[in-house]
Amino acid sequence: MKLIHLQRRKPRGVNRAYSVQSCYSANMPPIILDSRKLLAFSTLARVGSFTLAARELNLTQSAVSHAIKALEKDLEARLFERIGRKVTITAAGRQLLQHTHVILAEMQHARAGVAAFGD
């Protein structure tokens, strides 16, 4: 008897980056963005230098670089153009930055709300 492997195809027009359904149908969990990577991204976008971002975050330059590369890999998008020692944010990066500001602000509000209850 011959076994045939059937592969599910994604419906036309479904964008992989925005479809949680497609992640589940492929038996893969959706990618959750790491808050530390988002903080490194937001800081780098603001200061425009890996060295200055690392200094502000009390991290090594290598740690900031790795966080940005991992975020770019997670999102499958280039977030910065690297020109010598300077970086400039790309269109994809600007889009993410809008969301990042909201996400980080909500995280601060959540922490403050829980802290109000004390121990």
Backbone bond lengths (Angstrom), bond angles and torsions (degrees), N, CA, C in turn:
res aa  C-N    CA-C-N  psi(-1)  N-CA   C-N-CA  omega(-1)  CA-C   N-CA-C  phi
1 M - - - 1.437 - - 1.527 108.35 -
2 K 1.308 116.35 136.41 1.463 122.64 -178.48 1.528 109.42 -97.66
3 L 1.357 116.23 126.93 1.461 120.85 178.17 1.522 109.59 -92.38
4 I 1.289 115.27 138.20 1.460 120.66 179.06 1.519 108.04 -116.96
5 H 1.306 115.74 127.16 1.455 120.98 177.75 1.524 108.95 -90.55
6 L 1.319 116.31 121.17 1.458 121.20 178.14 1.519 109.06 -99.05
7 Q 1.280 115.96 132.43 1.448 121.00 -179.90 1.520 109.18 -111.13
8 R 1.307 116.06 130.62 1.460 119.73 177.19 1.506 109.74 -72.43
9 R 1.304 114.30 136.65 1.460 118.95 177.06 1.511 109.38 -103.87
10 K 1.291 115.57 145.07 1.449 122.00 177.78 1.532 108.18 -74.25
11 P 1.323 118.52 136.01 1.463 119.94 177.59 1.525 110.98 -60.38
12 R 1.314 115.95 147.75 1.466 119.84 178.72 1.518 110.70 -60.81
13 G 1.320 114.39 143.50 1.458 119.95 177.16 1.516 114.29 84.84
14 V 1.321 118.78 -2.52 1.456 120.99 178.98 1.518 108.19 -90.16
15 N 1.312 115.90 119.87 1.453 121.95 -179.42 1.526 108.47 -85.20
16 R 1.304 117.00 123.71 1.454 122.69 -176.66 1.523 111.92 -58.21
17 A 1.328 117.85 -37.20 1.457 120.48 -176.28 1.523 112.27 -68.89
18 Y 1.327 118.63 -24.67 1.453 120.84 -175.52 1.523 113.24 -110.92
19 S 1.288 118.43 0.03 1.454 120.98 -175.18 1.522 111.24 -104.29
20 V 1.324 116.92 103.19 1.451 120.95 175.69 1.523 108.55 -67.27
21 Q 1.319 116.84 -35.01 1.457 122.06 178.90 1.521 110.76 -54.69
22 S 1.347 117.36 -45.25 1.464 119.50 -177.82 1.516 111.09 -66.47
23 C 1.330 118.36 -31.13 1.457 120.68 177.36 1.519 110.44 -66.03
24 Y 1.325 116.52 -44.05 1.455 119.67 -179.41 1.513 111.52 -69.79
25 S 1.317 117.47 -36.76 1.455 119.02 -177.87 1.530 111.30 -68.33
26 A 1.308 117.28 -22.30 1.465 121.18 178.30 1.526 110.86 -92.50
27 N 1.358 116.58 11.46 1.463 122.28 -178.76 1.517 112.62 58.47
28 M 1.326 116.11 33.10 1.458 121.65 177.77 1.522 107.85 -121.69
29 P 1.328 117.96 137.64 1.462 118.90 177.21 1.529 110.12 -70.94
30 P 1.328 117.27 152.72 1.462 118.77 177.17 1.531 109.55 -66.56
31 I 1.312 117.01 149.74 1.460 120.50 179.51 1.523 108.91 -79.11
32 I 1.317 114.93 122.33 1.451 121.78 177.34 1.527 106.91 -96.86
33 L 1.305 116.98 128.99 1.457 120.23 -179.11 1.526 110.27 -75.05
34 D 1.308 115.80 134.07 1.457 123.69 -177.88 1.531 109.17 -79.63
35 S 1.324 116.54 128.97 1.467 120.96 -177.83 1.529 112.03 -63.48
36 R 1.333 117.65 -31.63 1.473 119.93 178.91 1.524 110.59 -67.97
37 K 1.329 115.80 -37.94 1.462 119.53 177.04 1.521 110.34 -67.15
38 L 1.330 116.11 -39.99 1.467 119.68 179.33 1.527 111.32 -65.85
39 L 1.325 117.14 -37.69 1.462 120.18 177.65 1.525 110.82 -66.07
40 A 1.330 117.10 -41.88 1.468 120.64 176.91 1.529 109.80 -63.06
41 F 1.323 116.44 -42.43 1.464 121.56 178.92 1.527 111.05 -61.34
42 S 1.320 117.09 -48.74 1.462 122.02 -178.84 1.530 111.24 -61.97
43 T 1.314 116.36 -42.64 1.468 120.87 -179.91 1.523 110.49 -66.49
44 L 1.325 117.34 -44.52 1.460 120.77 179.00 1.525 110.92 -62.49
45 A 1.321 117.34 -40.64 1.462 120.79 178.96 1.534 110.61 -62.47
46 R 1.325 116.45 -37.03 1.469 120.52 -178.34 1.522 112.55 -74.16
47 V 1.351 117.29 -43.62 1.468 119.55 -173.64 1.522 113.33 -93.65
48 G 1.354 118.01 -22.75 1.456 121.31 175.23 1.514 116.68 75.15
49 S 1.340 116.95 16.24 1.466 120.52 -178.26 1.518 109.35 -151.14
50 F 1.343 116.15 132.85 1.460 119.96 177.51 1.519 111.15 -61.67
51 T 1.332 116.55 -39.27 1.471 121.10 -179.20 1.520 110.78 -63.41
52 L 1.331 117.43 -47.54 1.470 120.72 -179.47 1.528 111.41 -67.46
53 A 1.329 116.90 -38.21 1.468 120.29 177.86 1.524 110.02 -63.48
54 A 1.322 116.69 -44.19 1.465 120.91 179.48 1.524 110.69 -61.93
55 R 1.307 116.62 -43.64 1.470 121.13 179.74 1.525 110.63 -60.72
56 E 1.331 116.31 -45.42 1.464 120.92 -178.20 1.535 111.82 -66.04
57 L 1.321 116.78 -35.56 1.465 121.42 -177.44 1.524 113.33 -90.12
58 N 1.333 116.47 -1.01 1.466 121.94 -176.23 1.529 111.40 57.07
59 L 1.311 115.13 44.42 1.460 122.85 177.52 1.520 108.41 -124.78
60 T 1.318 116.06 170.96 1.457 119.16 172.30 1.528 108.38 -81.91
61 Q 1.302 115.33 158.89 1.457 120.95 176.79 1.526 109.76 -60.66
62 S 1.317 116.02 -38.44 1.459 121.69 178.75 1.535 111.52 -61.89
63 A 1.328 117.28 -39.45 1.463 121.04 -179.91 1.530 110.75 -64.89
64 V 1.327 116.46 -40.45 1.469 120.30 178.38 1.527 109.46 -66.43
65 S 1.318 116.58 -44.17 1.457 121.25 179.33 1.525 111.26 -60.01
66 H 1.339 116.69 -44.34 1.458 120.70 179.08 1.530 111.36 -64.78
67 A 1.325 117.06 -38.72 1.468 120.74 179.16 1.526 110.68 -63.00
68 I 1.330 116.89 -42.54 1.470 121.11 -179.49 1.525 110.07 -67.93
69 K 1.322 116.83 -44.58 1.475 119.73 178.66 1.520 111.18 -61.05
70 A 1.326 117.12 -41.29 1.465 120.42 179.36 1.530 111.03 -65.89
71 L 1.338 117.13 -39.97 1.463 120.95 177.99 1.523 110.70 -64.59
72 E 1.332 116.44 -42.77 1.466 120.31 177.14 1.528 110.64 -61.90
73 K 1.313 116.54 -37.96 1.467 120.18 178.53 1.532 110.36 -68.11
74 D 1.336 117.12 -44.09 1.464 121.23 178.65 1.526 111.59 -58.08
75 L 1.322 115.54 -41.55 1.464 120.96 -175.65 1.528 113.54 -90.40
76 E 1.319 115.62 -9.26 1.464 121.32 -177.05 1.529 110.95 53.99
77 A 1.334 115.08 44.66 1.464 120.88 -179.57 1.523 109.37 -150.78
78 R 1.304 115.93 144.10 1.464 121.45 175.66 1.523 107.79 -82.67
79 L 1.329 116.79 124.39 1.456 121.56 -175.75 1.518 112.95 -98.32
80 F 1.333 116.59 -24.20 1.459 121.80 -179.05 1.517 110.21 -137.14
81 E 1.313 114.77 148.14 1.465 121.37 167.72 1.517 105.59 -97.64
82 R 1.308 116.16 129.17 1.456 120.42 -179.49 1.522 108.69 -101.46
83 I 1.327 115.37 118.85 1.459 121.75 -179.79 1.519 106.90 -126.07
84 G 1.321 115.13 99.94 1.460 119.17 -176.67 1.516 110.18 63.03
85 R 1.319 115.68 -124.31 1.464 120.14 179.58 1.514 112.47 -94.45
86 K 1.311 117.72 -3.79 1.470 122.54 -179.54 1.522 110.38 -100.68
87 V 1.303 115.83 153.50 1.458 121.22 174.05 1.524 108.70 -127.70
88 T 1.322 115.32 145.04 1.461 120.52 173.63 1.520 107.40 -126.06
89 I 1.295 115.19 142.03 1.453 120.98 -176.39 1.530 110.45 -77.16
90 T 1.321 116.18 141.38 1.464 122.13 179.34 1.533 108.86 -88.45
91 A 1.325 116.43 175.96 1.467 121.07 177.04 1.530 110.33 -61.54
92 A 1.336 116.72 -41.60 1.467 120.38 177.41 1.528 110.00 -62.89
93 G 1.319 116.25 -39.54 1.454 121.22 178.05 1.519 112.34 -63.50
94 R 1.338 116.73 -41.32 1.470 120.48 178.11 1.529 110.77 -63.20
95 Q 1.315 116.06 -39.45 1.466 120.40 177.61 1.527 110.45 -62.63
96 L 1.331 116.16 -47.18 1.465 119.97 179.12 1.519 111.10 -64.63
97 L 1.316 117.99 -36.92 1.459 121.34 -177.72 1.523 111.42 -60.53
98 Q 1.326 117.48 -37.93 1.470 120.50 177.12 1.525 110.24 -59.42
99 H 1.316 116.83 -44.87 1.465 121.25 179.16 1.530 110.76 -69.22
100 T 1.318 116.37 -38.20 1.462 120.62 -177.35 1.518 111.56 -62.52
101 H 1.327 117.05 -41.15 1.470 119.58 178.00 1.525 110.67 -58.96
102 V 1.310 117.14 -43.76 1.461 121.98 179.73 1.528 110.84 -65.76
103 I 1.323 116.81 -45.96 1.467 121.77 -178.31 1.523 110.76 -61.24
104 L 1.332 117.29 -48.84 1.468 120.57 -177.99 1.531 111.16 -66.05
105 A 1.334 117.48 -37.02 1.469 120.62 177.32 1.528 110.35 -64.93
106 E 1.317 117.46 -42.69 1.470 121.22 178.31 1.522 111.10 -63.33
107 M 1.323 116.31 -38.04 1.463 119.60 178.50 1.529 110.50 -65.12
108 Q 1.332 117.39 -38.81 1.467 120.49 177.38 1.522 111.01 -66.19
109 H 1.337 116.71 -41.02 1.467 120.69 177.99 1.529 110.92 -63.71
110 A 1.314 116.87 -41.00 1.464 121.01 178.63 1.520 110.82 -62.17
111 R 1.315 116.07 -44.18 1.466 119.99 -179.54 1.532 110.57 -64.54
112 A 1.334 116.78 -43.25 1.460 120.82 179.43 1.538 110.67 -64.20
113 G 1.325 116.22 -39.52 1.466 119.94 179.03 1.514 112.67 -63.82
114 V 1.304 116.51 -41.25 1.469 120.40 178.62 1.517 110.01 -70.71
115 A 1.329 117.61 -38.37 1.464 121.45 -179.55 1.522 111.17 -63.08
116 A 1.326 117.34 -27.76 1.456 121.32 179.77 1.533 111.74 -62.61
117 F 1.332 117.36 -23.78 1.450 121.30 179.39 1.525 112.33 -82.61
118 G 1.325 116.85 -16.34 1.462 120.82 179.29 1.515 112.31 64.36
119 D 1.317 115.55 -164.40 1.480 119.97 -179.46 1.470 112.91 -87.96
